């Protein structure tokens, strides 16, 4: 691919996340040439601002006809792995929304396809492209924390979509794979795995305490990292309050993001605390798309290759199994 040519994208799924950030990121960092959605009017609305001239309702047709060289899948979770495999087999690079699959077995289908084909394939865990993630990675690599002794995360909000809400699929187990853990927890688990590795054991309690749907709206998770440090995590969709925190404590230093995606990072060494101003993009998907473009040109892995994304599905499976069985699960 010539260095000055923009990567041409097909966006599949013109729902909430596509309208909020993805379409703009694709057209800003590359060229959005095509949109595919089961509802043609929705596809046309997404295509309009970017000037995309190709509009499809059928993915198979789109992959046969489109001039796009890369595909962004912004569809419900139950379609991710199947559509990723379909797009890869058409000879196109693929960036797919998170989580990668309904469970690890489902997600593995996409991983296998990516391994078999000489194409770039990644998952949209965009926080791996953030300045906060890079700062934590550098602190870990330099030994600034000393020995890691605790990781704590909390992420909660209110989510109760009406039955006719386009986002209602997120509370249908067969389409989402789970509730707050699958939707919000997956992002935090990916950050944890990317920074500190895969937990070696997990104990979890999941409940539906407030909301009228079948997936969990509350979860508490206790994990252990390879070095022995505990991870304490809580997630919720049942409180009208909001919180989003991530904290790493070591024998020598502590790092806290609260809220996770904005404001200053707070580093504490001994009793001294300092606040770090970190850059924040106007669109958090833009660095993800830019990273993917670089990976395509270099023939390298993107920030979150599919094999890494599979790890989060493995962890989610263990968490749900622990809750069902009421016992600790070793990974």
TIVEX-711547 format. One record per residue (C-alpha): x, y, z; residue in one letter. Coordinates in nm, 4 decimals. Example, Ala and Ser with C-alpha at 12.3 -4.5 7.8 and 13.67 -1.06 7.14 Angstrom:
! TIVEX-711547
SITE         x         y         z  res
SITE    1.2300   -0.4500    0.7800    A
SITE    1.3670   -0.1060    0.7140    S
! end
This chain:
! TIVEX-711547
SITE         x         y         z  res
SITE    0.0000    0.0000    0.0000    X
SITE    0.1593    0.3330   -0.1071    X
SITE    0.2516    0.5499    0.1924    X
SITE    0.0458    0.8502    0.0823    X
SITE   -0.2680    0.6560   -0.0084    X
SITE   -0.5472    0.6643    0.2457    X
SITE   -0.6717    0.3296    0.3710    X
SITE   -1.0206    0.2731    0.2292    X
SITE   -1.2772    0.1478    0.4811    X
SITE   -1.6069   -0.0378    0.4782    X
SITE   -1.8054    0.0287    0.7973    X
SITE   -2.0419   -0.2551    0.8878    X
SITE   -2.3101   -0.1545    1.1346    X
SITE   -2.4375    0.2034    1.1490    X
SITE   -2.5667    0.2055    1.5054    X
SITE   -2.4776    0.3931    1.8217    X
SITE   -2.0983    0.3604    1.8352    X
SITE   -2.0626    0.4155    1.4605    X
SITE   -2.2539    0.7417    1.4816    X
SITE   -2.0784    0.8639    1.7943    X
SITE   -1.7168    0.8047    1.6994    X
SITE   -1.6267    0.5322    1.4515    X
SITE   -1.7464    0.6839    1.1223    X
SITE   -1.5717    1.0118    1.2005    X
SITE   -1.2503    0.8324    1.2993    X
SITE   -1.2474    0.6247    0.9807    X
SITE   -1.3124    0.9215    0.7535    X
SITE   -1.0702    1.1426    0.9459    X
SITE   -0.7755    0.9043    0.9503    X
SITE   -0.8543    0.7162    0.6313    X
SITE   -1.1272    0.7195    0.3688    X
SITE   -1.4712    0.5834    0.4507    X
SITE   -1.5932    0.4649    0.1101    X
SITE   -1.8740    0.2247    0.2066    X
SITE   -2.1311    0.1589    0.4789    X
SITE   -2.3313   -0.1598    0.5284    X
SITE   -2.6333   -0.1942    0.7560    X
SITE   -2.9481   -0.4046    0.7484    X
SITE   -3.1471   -0.0790    0.7544    X
SITE   -3.0582    0.1080    0.4375    X
SITE   -3.1719    0.4471    0.5708    X
SITE   -2.9377    0.4086    0.8679    X
SITE   -2.6487    0.3210    0.6368    X
SITE   -2.7219    0.6240    0.4219    X
SITE   -2.7234    0.8525    0.7266    X
SITE   -2.3838    0.7214    0.8336    X
SITE   -2.2432    0.7497    0.4811    X
SITE   -2.3607    1.1065    0.4224    X
SITE   -2.1188    1.3155    0.6355    X
SITE   -1.8130    1.1272    0.5071    X
SITE   -1.9173    1.1302    0.1446    X
SITE   -1.9137    0.7500    0.1233    X
SITE   -2.0773    0.6563   -0.2072    X
SITE   -2.1233    0.2836   -0.1499    X
SITE   -2.4208    0.1752    0.0603    X
SITE   -2.5141   -0.1888    0.1193    X
SITE   -2.7629   -0.3910    0.3198    X
SITE   -2.5969   -0.7293    0.2710    X
SITE   -2.2423   -0.7963    0.3921    X
SITE   -2.1728   -1.0697    0.1383    X
SITE   -2.2615   -0.8308   -0.1439    X
SITE   -2.0552   -0.5529    0.0098    X
SITE   -1.7469   -0.7747    0.0369    X
SITE   -1.7894   -0.8824   -0.3248    X
SITE   -1.8325   -0.5341   -0.4691    X
SITE   -1.6685   -0.2734   -0.2443    X
SITE   -1.3448   -0.0939   -0.3221    X
SITE   -1.2595   -0.0875    0.0504    X
SITE   -0.9436   -0.2645    0.1650    X
SITE   -1.0298   -0.2717    0.5359    X
SITE   -1.3477   -0.3489    0.7293    X
SITE   -1.4614   -0.2051    1.0626    X
SITE   -1.7248   -0.4238    1.2291    X
SITE   -1.9527   -0.2207    1.4561    X
SITE   -2.2235   -0.4849    1.4856    X
SITE   -2.3682   -0.6684    1.7898    X
SITE   -2.1330   -0.9109    1.9625    X
SITE   -2.2946   -1.2296    1.8324    X
SITE   -2.1959   -1.1272    1.4786    X
SITE   -1.8353   -1.0265    1.5495    X
SITE   -1.6442   -1.3511    1.5047    X
SITE   -1.8495   -1.4757    1.2108    X
SITE   -1.8288   -1.1459    1.0235    X
SITE   -1.4590   -1.1031    1.1029    X
SITE   -1.3881   -1.4419    0.9494    X
SITE   -1.6048   -1.3533    0.6482    X
SITE   -1.4227   -1.0240    0.5934    X
SITE   -1.0785   -1.1805    0.6346    X
SITE   -1.1620   -1.4550    0.3880    X
SITE   -1.2586   -1.1856    0.1378    X
SITE   -0.8972   -1.0605    0.1563    X
SITE   -0.9568   -0.7515    0.3676    X
SITE   -0.7992   -0.6269    0.6868    X
SITE   -1.0377   -0.6256    0.9846    X
SITE   -1.0899   -0.4135    1.2935    X
SITE   -1.3777   -0.5438    1.5049    X
SITE   -1.5640   -0.3981    1.8022    X
SITE   -1.5233   -0.5525    2.1456    X
SITE   -1.5615   -0.8057    2.2918    X
SITE   -1.4384   -1.0272    2.0115    X
SITE   -1.7034   -1.2970    2.0626    X
SITE   -1.9892   -1.4229    2.2742    X
SITE   -1.7391   -1.6487    2.4495    X
SITE   -1.3877   -1.7790    2.3941    X
SITE   -1.4964   -2.0591    2.1595    X
SITE   -1.6827   -1.8098    1.9411    X
SITE   -1.3949   -1.5593    1.9427    X
SITE   -1.1434   -1.8307    1.8529    X
SITE   -1.3011   -1.8622    1.5062    X
SITE   -1.1814   -1.5137    1.4176    X
SITE   -0.8383   -1.5733    1.5707    X
SITE   -0.7917   -1.8881    1.3611    X
SITE   -0.8843   -1.7024    1.0423    X
SITE   -0.6405   -1.4228    1.1230    X
SITE   -0.3610   -1.6753    1.1794    X
SITE   -0.4268   -1.8458    0.8461    X
SITE   -0.4290   -1.5283    0.6377    X
SITE   -0.1605   -1.2649    0.5832    X
SITE   -0.3838   -0.9761    0.6862    X
SITE   -0.3997   -0.7246    0.9697    X
SITE   -0.6708   -0.8028    1.2244    X
SITE   -0.7424   -0.6265    1.5516    X
SITE   -1.0075   -0.5588    1.8141    X
SITE   -1.1286   -0.2109    1.9105    X
SITE   -0.9872   -0.2002    2.2620    X
SITE   -0.9024    0.1639    2.2018    X
SITE   -0.7668    0.2331    2.5491    X
SITE   -0.4455    0.0519    2.4487    X
SITE   -0.3798    0.3553    2.2293    X
SITE   -0.4290    0.6127    2.5055    X
SITE   -0.1648    0.8264    2.6753    X
SITE   -0.2736    0.6807    3.0105    X
SITE   -0.2019    0.3277    2.8961    X
SITE    0.1385    0.4299    2.7569    X
SITE    0.2279    0.6069    3.0814    X
SITE    0.1380    0.3035    3.2934    X
SITE    0.3290    0.0749    3.0556    X
SITE    0.6387    0.2926    3.0935    X
SITE    0.6123    0.2978    3.4741    X
SITE    0.5861   -0.0823    3.4817    X
SITE    0.8772   -0.1290    3.2408    X
SITE    1.1019    0.1099    3.4367    X
SITE    1.0229   -0.0584    3.7676    X
SITE    0.8731    0.2618    3.9114    X
SITE    0.6035    0.0696    4.0982    X
SITE    0.8431   -0.1703    4.2650    X
SITE    0.6467   -0.4868    4.3264    X
SITE    0.2800   -0.4625    4.2244    X
SITE    0.0677   -0.5246    4.5354    X
SITE   -0.2852   -0.4298    4.4284    X
SITE   -0.4957   -0.3368    4.1266    X
SITE   -0.8388   -0.1862    4.1775    X
SITE   -1.1016   -0.0975    3.9199    X
SITE   -1.4594    0.0276    3.9395    X
SITE   -1.6923    0.1110    3.6521    X
SITE   -2.0614    0.1811    3.6975    X
SITE   -2.3504    0.3687    3.5416    X
SITE   -2.7235    0.3315    3.4747    X
SITE   -2.8301    0.1264    3.1735    X
SITE   -3.1901    0.0220    3.1180    X
SITE   -3.2799    0.0542    2.7485    X
SITE   -3.6396    0.0292    2.6349    X
SITE   -3.7336   -0.2742    2.4284    X
SITE   -3.7422   -0.0630    2.1108    X
SITE   -3.4047    0.1026    2.1801    X
SITE   -3.1440    0.0119    1.9129    X
SITE   -2.9058   -0.0652    2.2010    X
SITE   -3.1430   -0.3201    2.3590    X
SITE   -2.9421   -0.6112    2.2128    X
SITE   -2.6808   -0.5397    2.4818    X
SITE   -2.9111   -0.6888    2.7448    X
SITE   -3.0069   -0.9969    2.5393    X
SITE   -2.7646   -1.2781    2.6377    X
SITE   -2.7730   -1.4526    2.2998    X
SITE   -2.6669   -1.1301    2.1272    X
SITE   -2.4341   -0.9712    2.3831    X
SITE   -2.2756   -1.2633    2.5652    X
SITE   -2.3440   -1.0940    2.8989    X
SITE   -2.4296   -0.7669    3.0661    X
SITE   -2.2145   -0.5023    3.2303    X
SITE   -1.9121   -0.7351    3.2378    X
SITE   -1.9218   -0.8008    2.8640    X
SITE   -1.9996   -0.4422    2.7686    X
SITE   -1.7987   -0.2307    3.0150    X
SITE   -1.5863   -0.4820    3.2025    X
SITE   -1.4246   -0.6121    2.8838    X
SITE   -1.2492   -0.2786    2.8299    X
SITE   -1.1005   -0.2798    3.1802    X
SITE   -0.9991   -0.6449    3.1604    X
SITE   -0.8156   -0.5755    2.8346    X
SITE   -0.6239   -0.2904    2.9991    X
SITE   -0.5351   -0.5185    3.2917    X
SITE   -0.4169   -0.8004    3.0627    X
SITE   -0.2197   -0.5658    2.8379    X
SITE   -0.0397   -0.4014    3.1294    X
SITE    0.0080   -0.6822    3.3798    X
SITE   -0.0743   -1.0119    3.2128    X
SITE   -0.3497   -1.2693    3.2364    X
SITE   -0.4849   -1.3398    3.5874    X
SITE   -0.4120   -1.6895    3.7138    X
SITE   -0.7313   -1.7323    3.9149    X
SITE   -1.0655   -1.5619    3.9653    X
SITE   -1.3616   -1.5620    4.1989    X
SITE   -1.6739   -1.3694    4.1006    X
SITE   -2.0284   -1.2891    4.2025    X
SITE   -2.2679   -1.1612    3.9348    X
SITE   -2.6243   -1.0514    4.0020    X
SITE   -2.9232   -0.8811    3.8411    X
SITE   -3.0307   -0.6640    4.1321    X
SITE   -3.2181   -0.3683    3.9867    X
SITE   -3.2873   -0.3969    3.6164    X
SITE   -3.5617   -0.6038    3.4459    X
SITE   -3.3391   -0.7911    3.2004    X
SITE   -3.1700   -1.1306    3.1858    X
SITE   -2.8025   -1.0236    3.1915    X
SITE   -2.6135   -0.9149    3.5037    X
SITE   -2.6370   -0.5528    3.6161    X
SITE   -2.3904   -0.5959    3.9062    X
SITE   -2.0629   -0.7830    3.9468    X
SITE   -1.7809   -0.8106    4.1956    X
SITE   -1.4624   -0.9869    4.0866    X
SITE   -1.1507   -1.0890    4.2818    X
SITE   -0.8514   -1.2010    4.0746    X
SITE   -0.4863   -1.2868    4.1290    X
SITE   -0.2067   -1.1781    3.8946    X
SITE    0.0915   -1.3996    3.8073    X
SITE    0.3105   -1.2226    4.0658    X
SITE    0.0549   -1.2773    4.3400    X
SITE   -0.1017   -0.9301    4.3482    X
SITE   -0.4794   -0.9216    4.4005    X
SITE   -0.7164   -0.7418    4.1639    X
SITE   -1.0407   -0.6081    4.3082    X
SITE   -1.3032   -0.5073    4.0518    X
SITE   -1.6658   -0.3973    4.0585    X
SITE   -1.9050   -0.3162    3.7753    X
SITE   -2.2646   -0.2023    3.7701    X
SITE   -2.5580   -0.0923    3.5585    X
SITE   -2.7937   -0.0551    3.8523    X
SITE   -2.7050    0.2807    4.0071    X
SITE   -2.7893    0.6247    3.8737    X
SITE   -2.4518    0.7388    4.0028    X
SITE   -2.1436    0.7090    3.7813    X
SITE   -1.7862    0.6050    3.8502    X
SITE   -1.4892    0.4944    3.6434    X
SITE   -1.1621    0.4317    3.8257    X
SITE   -0.8445    0.2321    3.7705    X
SITE   -0.5616    0.2119    4.0214    X
SITE   -0.2287    0.0298    4.0359    X
SITE   -0.0442    0.0183    4.3682    X
SITE    0.3128   -0.0989    4.4085    X
SITE    0.5624   -0.1178    4.6919    X
SITE    0.7177    0.2092    4.5702    X
SITE    0.4450    0.4031    4.3880    X
SITE    0.0756    0.4259    4.3142    X
SITE   -0.1033    0.5371    3.9956    X
SITE   -0.4685    0.6336    3.9911    X
SITE   -0.6995    0.7357    3.7073    X
SITE   -1.0276    0.8779    3.8344    X
SITE   -1.2129    0.9213    3.6116    X
SITE   -1.0306    0.6790    3.3871    X
SITE   -1.0608    0.8591    3.0537    X
SITE   -1.0264    1.2250    3.1491    X
SITE   -0.8612    1.4598    3.3926    X
SITE   -0.5202    1.4156    3.5462    X
SITE   -0.3349    1.0957    3.6281    X
SITE   -0.2290    1.0971    3.9937    X
SITE    0.1053    0.9420    4.0865    X
SITE    0.1948    0.8955    4.4529    X
SITE    0.5441    0.8092    4.5749    X
SITE    0.5664    0.7770    4.9503    X
SITE    0.3587    1.0705    5.0775    X
SITE    0.4262    1.2908    4.7777    X
SITE    0.1591    1.3194    4.5110    X
SITE    0.1877    1.4721    4.1672    X
SITE   -0.0670    1.5192    3.8914    X
SITE    0.0184    1.4502    3.5280    X
SITE   -0.1487    1.6283    3.2392    X
SITE   -0.1939    1.3713    2.9639    X
SITE   -0.3174    1.4436    2.6097    X
SITE   -0.6741    1.3472    2.5285    X
SITE   -0.7921    1.3029    2.1677    X
SITE   -1.1176    1.4637    2.0603    X
SITE   -1.2259    1.1200    1.9364    X
SITE   -1.0923    0.8206    2.1320    X
SITE   -1.1301    0.5947    1.8278    X
SITE   -0.8997    0.8087    1.6160    X
SITE   -0.5694    0.6854    1.7726    X
SITE   -0.7007    0.3285    1.7366    X
SITE   -0.7691    0.3757    1.3648    X
SITE   -0.4355    0.5529    1.3139    X
SITE   -0.2553    0.2664    1.4882    X
SITE   -0.4358    0.0150    1.2662    X
SITE   -0.3372    0.2094    0.9543    X
SITE    0.0293    0.1985    1.0630    X
SITE    0.0015   -0.1744    1.1291    X
SITE   -0.1413   -0.2380    0.7802    X
SITE    0.1399   -0.0400    0.6153    X
SITE    0.4102   -0.2091    0.8229    X
SITE    0.2637   -0.5581    0.8063    X
SITE    0.2710   -0.5572    1.1874    X
SITE    0.0271   -0.6293    1.4695    X
SITE   -0.2149   -0.3537    1.5732    X
SITE   -0.2438   -0.2425    1.9370    X
SITE   -0.4905   -0.5197    2.0216    X
SITE   -0.4481   -0.8123    1.7786    X
SITE   -0.7225   -1.0743    1.7821    X
SITE   -0.5119   -1.3216    1.9788    X
SITE   -0.4856   -1.0634    2.2590    X
SITE   -0.8580   -0.9874    2.2418    X
SITE   -0.9304   -1.3586    2.2847    X
SITE   -0.7690   -1.3424    2.6300    X
SITE   -1.0436   -1.1106    2.7528    X
SITE   -1.3063   -1.3597    2.6346    X
SITE   -1.1217   -1.6383    2.8191    X
SITE   -1.1236   -1.4263    3.1347    X
SITE   -1.4928   -1.3397    3.0941    X
SITE   -1.5751   -1.7099    3.0561    X
SITE   -1.3897   -1.7849    3.3808    X
SITE   -1.5702   -1.5045    3.5635    X
SITE   -1.9137   -1.6236    3.4544    X
SITE   -1.8221   -1.9836    3.5364    X
SITE   -1.7046   -1.8812    3.8834    X
SITE   -2.0319   -1.7020    3.9483    X
SITE   -2.2405   -1.9958    3.8275    X
SITE   -2.0467   -2.2535    4.0282    X
SITE   -1.9795   -2.0405    4.3356    X
SITE   -1.6103   -2.1320    4.3396    X
SITE   -1.2677   -2.0098    4.2422    X
SITE   -1.1630   -2.0800    3.8836    X
SITE   -0.7993   -2.1194    3.7817    X
SITE   -0.6941   -2.0066    3.4356    X
! end
